[in-house]
């Protein structure tokens, strides 16, 4: 009976969880493609690869476990591309997400601008072990459709800018297609743009101390999640041999996250532990997130055409 109750709760949970991948990641500070398609290939000199694992609410039965691998890099003078594969297990459900991002970069004097969009495919399915449950009724169309998988398409749009001296900001609008479908279905909140993610920060380099400090902010209104604000501060020391940070997240009781990381040649490692400050924390042991990042420098020919356009 407990398994059935968990299954029903999970199904209701997933109907609101769909497309809130933007809300669960902490390591968007290292991989901004997670929240904004306009950052694809924004670094015109490097190709970047990321592997991310997140175990949420460890110790709680059926808690989410998510895995993602992503890439973004420059193509030519002004085009950037990105790709992301995401999977998540929640109780008896599995979600898959495939995303392609396309961005254009521009330089206006000392300001770097990027505009991008992503196209996405989502599939949510129920584990076929449900057919072995004694309470399953043969021919139940709802269950059988869920086992076969619910498929949806979506898109998002974003803009991103970097100013001189280390200031940056960006905004993205996820779920543009599903927002329109909700409106057709009679959702009271009309309008194609219902959700957004706004990110801003500043990196302050302290050369004499061989370190930097980077405060940042993420304001989020995403599907199925209460309004949230992330307030972050991150520091890098000794050429990023040591990286440390702190995040406070408002909304739904609040949460506190602790980041540590390091850099070795072209590799970076990040780990975050975060805990909710509400009552639900007593039922779990917090959440863990781990990211491995690899950077490959773009090869340049004898004549760098991109330099011609920057000078």
C-alpha positions in Angstrom: 0.0 0.0 0.0 2.9 2.4 0.8 4.3 1.7 -2.7 1.0 2.6 -4.3 0.6 5.8 -2.3 4.2 6.7 -3.2 3.4 6.0 -6.9 0.3 8.2 -6.8 2.2 11.0 -5.0 5.0 10.7 -7.5 2.7 11.0 -10.5 1.1 14.1 -9.1 4.5 15.4 -8.3 5.7 14.9 -11.8 2.8 16.7 -13.4 4.2 19.8 -11.7 7.9 18.9 -11.9 8.0 18.6 -15.7 10.4 21.2 -17.1 11.8 22.5 -13.8 15.3 21.1 -14.5 16.3 24.8 -14.5 15.4 24.9 -10.8 17.3 21.9 -9.4 20.8 22.6 -10.5 23.3 24.5 -8.3 26.2 24.4 -10.7 24.8 26.9 -13.2 27.6 29.2 -11.9 30.1 27.0 -13.7 27.8 26.0 -16.6 25.5 28.8 -17.5 24.1 26.8 -20.4 21.9 25.1 -17.7 19.9 28.3 -17.4 20.5 30.3 -20.5 20.8 29.2 -24.2 22.5 32.5 -25.1 25.7 31.4 -23.3 26.3 28.5 -25.8 29.8 29.1 -27.2 30.0 32.5 -25.5 33.7 31.8 -24.7 34.9 31.9 -28.3 38.3 30.4 -27.4 37.3 27.1 -25.7 35.0 24.1 -26.1 33.5 23.0 -22.8 32.2 19.7 -21.6 30.3 19.0 -18.4 29.2 15.9 -16.5 26.7 16.6 -13.7 25.2 14.2 -11.1 22.7 15.3 -8.5 21.2 13.3 -5.6 18.3 15.2 -4.1 16.9 14.6 -0.6 19.2 11.6 0.0 17.7 9.1 2.4 14.1 9.8 1.3 12.4 6.9 -0.6 12.0 7.6 -4.3 14.0 10.9 -4.1 15.2 12.4 -7.4 18.5 11.3 -8.9 19.5 13.3 -12.0 22.4 13.0 -14.5 23.3 15.3 -17.3 26.1 15.6 -19.9 26.5 18.8 -21.9 28.7 20.6 -24.4 29.0 24.1 -25.7 31.5 25.8 -27.9 32.1 28.3 -30.7 31.6 27.7 -34.4 33.2 30.4 -36.6 33.2 34.0 -35.7 29.8 34.6 -34.2 27.9 31.3 -33.8 27.8 29.1 -30.7 26.2 25.8 -30.2 25.3 23.6 -27.2 23.8 20.2 -26.5 22.5 18.7 -23.3 21.3 15.2 -22.4 19.4 14.9 -19.1 17.8 12.0 -17.3 16.2 11.8 -13.9 14.7 9.0 -11.8 11.9 9.8 -9.3 10.3 6.8 -7.6 8.9 4.7 -10.4 9.2 7.5 -13.0 12.0 8.3 -15.4 12.4 11.6 -17.3 14.6 12.2 -20.4 15.4 15.6 -21.9 17.4 16.3 -25.0 18.2 20.0 -25.8 20.0 21.7 -28.6 21.0 25.4 -28.2 22.0 27.9 -30.8 23.5 31.4 -30.0 24.9 34.4 -31.8 27.6 36.5 -30.3 28.2 40.2 -31.0 30.8 42.7 -29.7 29.8 46.4 -29.3 32.9 48.2 -28.3 33.9 46.5 -25.0 30.5 44.8 -24.4 30.0 41.2 -25.4 26.4 40.2 -26.3 24.8 36.9 -27.0 21.3 35.9 -28.1 20.2 32.3 -28.2 17.4 29.8 -28.3 17.0 26.1 -27.5 14.8 23.4 -28.8 14.0 20.5 -26.5 12.4 17.1 -26.4 11.0 15.6 -23.1 9.8 12.1 -22.4 8.4 11.0 -19.0 7.6 7.3 -18.5 6.5 5.0 -15.7 8.5 1.9 -14.9 6.8 -1.2 -16.3 7.1 -2.9 -13.0 3.7 -1.3 -12.2 2.2 -4.2 -14.2 3.2 -6.5 -11.4 1.3 -4.6 -8.8 -1.8 -6.5 -7.4 -3.9 -3.3 -7.6 -3.2 -2.7 -11.3 -6.3 -3.2 -13.5 -5.5 -4.6 -16.9 -6.3 -2.2 -19.7 -5.9 0.9 -17.5 -5.2 3.5 -20.3 -3.7 6.1 -17.9 -1.1 3.7 -16.6 -0.3 2.1 -20.0 0.1 5.5 -21.6 2.5 6.5 -18.8 4.5 3.4 -19.3 4.7 4.1 -23.0 5.9 7.6 -22.2 4.5 11.1 -22.4 6.4 13.1 -25.0 6.5 16.9 -25.3 8.5 19.4 -27.2 9.5 22.8 -25.9 11.7 25.9 -26.6 13.3 28.7 -24.8 14.9 32.1 -25.6 17.7 33.9 -23.8 20.0 37.0 -23.9 23.3 37.4 -22.1 25.9 40.2 -21.8 29.4 40.7 -20.3 30.6 44.2 -19.5 34.2 45.3 -19.0 35.8 44.7 -15.6 33.8 41.4 -15.0 30.2 42.4 -14.7 27.6 40.0 -16.4 23.9 39.5 -16.6 21.4 37.5 -18.6 17.7 36.6 -18.8 16.0 33.5 -20.3 12.4 32.5 -20.9 11.8 28.8 -20.7 8.8 26.6 -21.7 7.6 28.9 -24.5 5.8 26.2 -26.4 4.2 24.6 -23.3 3.1 28.0 -22.1 1.2 28.5 -25.3 -0.4 25.0 -24.9 -1.4 25.8 -21.4 -3.1 28.9 -22.7 -5.0 26.9 -25.3 -6.0 24.4 -22.7 -7.6 27.2 -20.6 -4.9 28.1 -18.1 -5.9 31.2 -16.2 -2.4 32.7 -16.6 -2.5 33.7 -20.2 0.5 34.8 -22.2 3.4 33.0 -23.8 6.0 34.4 -21.4 5.1 33.2 -17.9 8.4 32.1 -16.6 11.9 33.6 -16.5 15.4 33.2 -15.0 17.4 36.4 -14.4 21.1 36.0 -13.6 23.6 38.8 -12.7 27.0 38.9 -11.1 30.4 40.5 -10.9 33.9 38.9 -10.8 36.4 40.9 -8.9 40.0 39.9 -9.5 42.5 40.6 -6.8 45.8 40.0 -8.6 48.1 40.8 -5.7 46.3 38.0 -3.6 46.1 35.6 -6.6 42.4 35.2 -6.0 38.9 36.4 -7.1 35.6 37.0 -5.5 32.3 36.6 -7.4 29.0 37.5 -5.9 25.9 36.7 -8.1 22.2 36.5 -8.1 19.6 34.3 -9.8 15.9 35.2 -9.8 13.7 32.3 -10.8 10.1 31.9 -11.7 9.8 28.5 -13.3 7.1 26.0 -13.9 5.9 24.1 -10.9 8.2 25.8 -8.4 7.6 28.7 -6.0 9.3 32.0 -6.8 12.9 31.8 -5.7 16.0 33.9 -5.4 19.5 32.5 -5.2 22.1 34.7 -3.5 25.6 33.3 -4.2 29.2 34.2 -3.4 32.1 32.2 -4.9 35.8 32.7 -4.5 38.9 31.2 -6.3 42.3 31.0 -4.8 45.8 30.1 -6.0 44.7 30.0 -9.7 41.5 28.1 -8.7 43.4 25.3 -7.0 40.8 26.0 -4.3 37.2 27.1 -5.1 34.7 27.8 -2.4 31.2 29.2 -2.3 28.0 29.7 -0.4 24.4 29.9 -1.7 21.2 30.9 0.1 18.0 30.2 -1.7 14.7 31.8 -0.7 11.3 30.3 -1.1 9.5 27.3 0.4 11.4 27.5 3.7 14.8 28.4 2.2 17.9 26.4 1.6 21.6 26.7 2.2 24.3 25.3 -0.1 28.1 24.9 0.4 30.4 24.7 -2.7 34.0 23.4 -2.9 36.0 22.8 -6.0 39.4 22.7 -7.7 41.1 23.1 -11.0 43.8 20.9 -12.5 45.0 21.9 -15.9 42.0 21.7 -18.2 39.8 19.9 -15.6 37.6 21.4 -13.0 35.7 19.6 -10.1 32.8 21.0 -8.2 30.8 19.6 -5.2 27.9 21.1 -3.5 26.0 20.0 -0.4 22.7 21.8 0.2 20.1 21.4 2.9 16.6 22.8 3.2 15.8 25.0 6.2 12.1 23.9 6.3 10.4 21.0 8.1 11.0 18.6 5.2 14.8 18.5 6.0 14.1 16.2 8.9 13.0 13.4 6.5 16.2 13.5 4.4 20.0 14.0 4.6 20.3 16.9 2.2 21.2 17.0 -1.4 24.5 16.4 -3.2 25.7 17.7 -6.6 28.9 16.8 -8.4 30.2 18.3 -11.7 33.3 17.5 -13.7 34.2 20.1 -16.3 36.7 19.8 -19.2 37.9 22.6 -21.4 39.5 22.2 -24.8 41.1 25.2 -26.3 40.0 26.0 -29.9 42.8 25.6 -32.4 43.6 28.7 -34.4 45.0 28.8 -37.9 47.9 30.9 -39.1 45.5 33.8 -39.6 42.9 34.4 -36.9 40.0 36.0 -38.7 38.1 36.6 -35.5 40.9 39.0 -34.3 40.3 41.1 -37.4 36.7 41.7 -36.4 37.6 42.5 -32.8 40.3 45.1 -33.5 
